[in-house]
Amino acid sequence: MEIAKGIEMLQLDFHGSFIHPILLWDHETAVLIDAGYLGQIEDLRVAIEKVGVSFDKLKVVILTHQDIDHIGSLPEIVQECGSNIKVYAHDLDKPYIQGDLPLLKDGHLENPPKGKVDETLNDGQELPYCGGIRIIHTPGHTPGHISLYLKQCKTLIAGDSMYSVNGIIEGIHDPTVLDIKEARLSLKKYLDLDIESVVCYHGGLSRENINVQIQKVISDLNHLT
């Protein structure tokens, strides 16, 4: 689904549930935000080329965090693209993504996917790709979870900081959160942004009254404490 010119929300099916990596591109570079499950490189390739972007144009992968459904196809992407690809992630999740430490939620896996992180990201940092990408450190789901604000189209890529259902932001998915207090605090960072649309990795696109929706989620969470 096209969010804006040069910004596509991909939709990949994994055993009946859907995930939503994001593809950004301009004349020179294509950027993939999150890499799906293990074995989904062909699904990614088909989805990317379906919108008219050659897989060979992929030069950047930004990982919102270390979970298996976000880093699964990273090794295959890196193997295929070689030195042409640059991988970004937050410093706190880097050792897990690289396999230096066992994944916090999938540490039982004998051969977890892993790939080298070329550059780490910090809160408030801005990447120059595709009109500018602001990094927002939103820990809670994992220590190094980040969200991305696409300045040009006022779109928030929320990763797993929130989830949505049928275009409505439902809140935080408590069972998969490592630190619920941090996760709640992270949501407040969004209120300082001018957001017209949000993509949740689980749930997809939301476009209606985003700030109001986020404020409601925060309010509902506060009532539970």
Sequence and secondary structure as in RCSB ss.txt:
>XXXX:A:sequence
MEIAKGIEMLQLDFHGSFIHPILLWDHETAVLIDAGYLGQIEDLRVAIEKVGVSFDKLKVVILTHQDIDHIGSLP
EIVQECGSNIKVYAHDLDKPYIQGDLPLLKDGHLENPPKGKVDETLNDGQELPYCGGIRIIHTPGHTPGHISLYL
KQCKTLIAGDSMYSVNGIIEGIHDPTVLDIKEARLSLKKYLDLDIESVVCYHGGLSRENINVQIQKVISDLNHLT
>XXXX:A:secstr
 EEETTEEE  EEETTEEE  EEEE SS EEEE   STT HHHHHHHHHHTT  GGGEEEEE S   HHHHTTHH
HHHHHHGGG EEEEETTTHHHHTTSS  SS TT SS       EEE TT EE GGG EEEEE TTSSTT EEEEE
GGGTEEEEETS EEETTEEEE  GGG S HHHHHHHHHGGGGS  SEEEETTTEEE SSHHHHHHHHHHHHHHH 
